[in-house]
């Protein structure tokens, strides 16, 4: 599986950081397409190989990592126009925002750093050294704490957002990739892509309190704070594992499209969106029924997906054609 995935990436003429590819994988159906459903309402051109995306829910600014361009595209969430392009480190992969400080944090997978972006100036103000091959990142806004998954060193770096310094390093499972933070329960979830597990971290003690078996090659993770539910994209078996946060147990396994990458949950509609990399689609899951209710055609090789809480629009990064698909709220 590992070799075949790397081969498919090369054929697509782009790739995740080489070290990640070597270790692991790093529309409604046609008959119903005429019915009213989720559709792409805009396509935004960005930099080369867009991967992660995140929004500032106060300024309504969207940040998109361009892995091969070593930049971040800044999109105005009201107009869906690119307003700035910010140089960052080598092979930016993940991005997360702190709306209270108007700051974005970008993981640079090849440089082993995190770029700290001032949202007002659209400039990198600090560069923080973390573990080997940082990929996933999440922010706990109430405590101004940043969690970074270091794919190459099997750890999570904890950054104090006020001082931009690493205050702890937490050992987790093999090849950690995705990170999600529930500020309500002060719990961090990390996908261990080579161990087929999710590590559960207590945000207060900064220690692993549990390990949850999931599907094969879990690369990305999302959560709903409204329902205290965690969603894990299992890249190698084309499923999403549903974890109940209260018990840390898998309650359902949902088939989705081929080679799912990132996943995002809407706290308003209880819909979950999954980027189906090899199908060029996004699967839409009903959070109550745990079933796929729609499949949306997007661009080439969709990787990242995020929901703008201000507008309800869904943003999908298409790594194969250097665009972002904007999906209507529904």
N, C-alpha and C positions, 0 to 999 in steps of 0.2 A: 504493500500500500504506500509506503513512504517513497520508494523509488518512482512508482507510477505517478504519484501526485507531483513530484518535482518535474517529471517529464512533461506533464500537462501544462505546468506553469511555463516551462521554457517554450513550448509550442505556442502558447498564447502571447509570447514575446514580452513577457514581464515576469517578475518574480518577487516573492517576499525576500527578506534578507537571506543570503545564501546559507548562512549557518542554520536558520530555522528550517529551510527546505530540506536540508540534509538530515535533520533529526526527526521531523514529522511533517505532516502536511502543512508545515507551520503551521391580473388577467383572470380572471375567472376562466375555468375550462371553456374550450371553444364553443360548446353548445350553449353556454350561459353568458357568453361575452357581450351579447346585446343588451343584457339587463344592466340596470344601474348598479355600479359597484366601484371599487377603488381603481383609479386610473392615474396615469402620469400626466401632470398638467404643465410641467416645465422640465427642460433639460439644461443644466448649467455646465459650461465648460470650465474645467479647473486644470491643475497641473498634471504632471506625469505620474501615473499609477496611484490614484487616490485610494486610501485604505480607511483609516479611522475618521470619524466625524463626531462633533459634539457641539451643543448650543449653549449660549449664555441666556438663561430664561428671563433675565431682566432687560438686557440690551437687544435681545433677539438677533444676535450675531451667531453665525455658524462657522465653525472652524473645521477644515478638511486637510488631513495629512496627505502630502504628495510624496510617496516613498522614493520614487526615482528622481524627483525634482529637488529633493531636500528643501522643500518649502511647505508652507501652510497657506491655503487659500482661505480668504475671509469673505463670507457671503452675507449680505444683508437679508435677513429673514423676511422682511416686508416686501422687497422688490425681487429677491432671488438673483441679484446681480453681485458679481465679485467686485469687492471694493478695495482689496489690498492683497498682496502676496508677500509673505514674511519668510525670509531665509531662516532655517533652523539647522539642526545637526544632520548627521548622515543617516539616511534611510528612516525617516520618521514613520512611525507605525500606529501609535495610539494617541488619543487626545482626550482630555477631560477639562471641565471648567469649574471655577469657583465664582459664582455670581456675586457673592458678597464683596469680593475683592477685585472683581472684573479681571480675572487672571485665567489664562489657559496653560495647561501643562502638557507637553508633547514628548513622548518617548522616542529616542533616537536609537534604533535597534543596533546599528553598526558602531556607533560612537560610544555606547554604554553611558548615555547621559539623558537628562530630561531638560528640555528648553522651557523656560518660564516666560510667558508672553504677557506683557502689559496690554490689556484690551483697549485702553484709551489711546495709547500711543502706537499700537500695532508693531511693537518692537520686542525683541528678546532682551530681558533685563538681567536674567541669571541663567547659568548652566550648571546643573547639579549632577555630579557623578554618582551613578548607582551601580547595580550589578551587571552581569554579562547579558547582552542582548535584551534590553528592556522592550516589552511589547505592550501588554495591557496596562491600563491606568484608570484609577477611579479616585474621586475626591469625596471626603466627608466634609461637607460645607460647615456644619455646626462647630466642628473642632479645627477646621482649616488644616486637615491632614490629608496627605496624598499617598496612595498605595500603588506601587509599581511592580508588576510581575516581570521577573528577570528570567527569561526563557533559558538562557545558557548557564545559569548558576543555581537554578532550582530554589530561588528565594523570592521574597517580596521585600522591597525597600520601602520604608516608611519615612516620608518627608514632612517636616514641619513647614506648613505653608507660610508662616510668618517670617521664618528665618531662612527658608530655602536650604535647609540642611537635613541630611539623613539622621534620624534619631533612633532607628532600629532596623534590624535585618532579620526577617522571619523565615526559617526553613519551611518549605512546603514540598509538594510532590514533584515528580519528574516532568520537566519541560512546561512550567506554568505559562499560561498564555492569556486567558481572559480574567478580568477582575470586575466585580460589582460590589457596591457598598450600599447597605441599608442603614440610613441614618436614624431611623426610628428605633431599631433594635441594636444599633452600633455593632453590626456584624458585617464582615467582609467575606466574600466568596471568591475562590480562585480555582480556575480549571487547570488540571494537571494533564496536559494533552498526551503524554507518553505513559501515564499511569491509569488513565480512564477513571479518574476520580475528581472530586471537588474538595478542596480544603476549606474548612470553616474557621475563620479567625475572629477572636473576641477583640473588638476595637479598643476596649479598655486595657486589657492585659497584654495585647499584642502577641498572643499565643494561639496556636492551632488547638481548637477544642473538639474538632470532629473531622472525619473524612468520609465522603459519600461516594459510593460506586455509581457511575453513570455509564453512558454508551462509549463507543470507540472514538478515540481522538477528539475529546471535547476541547474545542479551540476558543469558544466565545461564550459569553454569559450575559444575561440581562435579568432584571427583577422588577416586580411591581411592589412598591411600598404600600399601595392601597390594599392588596390582598396578602402581603407577606409571602409571595410566591417567587421562586427562582426558576429561570429557564436556561437550559444548557444546550448549545448546538453541538451535536456529535457528528463531526465532519466525516468520519469513515463509515458510519452506518446509516446516514441520511435520516436522522431522528433528532427530536428535541426531548430531553428529559425534563420533567416538571417536578420541582422539589418544594415541599411545604416547609416554609421557613421555621415554623414553630417546632416541628419534629425533626427537621433535617433528613427527611425520607423522600425517596422518589415515589410520587403518587400516580404518575402516568408517563408513557413514552409515546410520542406523537410522530408518525412518519411525515417527512417534509420533502422538499426537492433534493437534488443531487449536490453533495458536498456543501452543506450549510456552513456559513461563516457567522457573521455577527447577528445578534438578536436584540430586539428592543421591545419593551412592553409599555403600552399606554395606560396611565393611571386613570384616565377619564373614560375610556371606552372598553377597557379590559380586553383589548386586542393585542396580539403579539405578532411582530413582524420578523421574518427570518430571511436573510439573504442567501438564496440558492445559487452558489457560485457557478456550477456547471450547467444549470438550466437557464441562466439569464432571467431569473424570476425572483419574486419575493412571495413567500408563503405567508398567509394571514391566518392566525389561529384565534379561535374564540376561547377566551380564558375560562369561561364557565363550562363549556361542553368539551373542551380539550380536543377540538377537531379543527382541521383546516377548512376554512369557509371560502377562501378565494386564493387565486394565484395571479400575481400581477407581473406582466412582462416589463422588464426594465432594460438597462443597457448591458454591455458585454462584461461578463465576469463580476457580478455584484459581490462586494466584499463587506462593506460597512453599512449599518442601518441605524438611524436615530430618529427620535420624534421631537419636534419642536413643540414644547408645552404651551407656548403662547398662541400658536396658530393651529395646532393639531396636524400640521403637515408632516409627512414622513420623508426623510432624506436618505437616499441610497447611493453609496459611492460605487461607481462602475470602474474597476481597476483596469479592465481591458480596453476601454475607449476614452479614458480620461474625462469622464463626465460625472455629474450627480443628477440622478432622477428625483424629481419632486412629485410625491404622490399626494393626491387630494385627501383631505380629511373626510371620513365617512363613518 
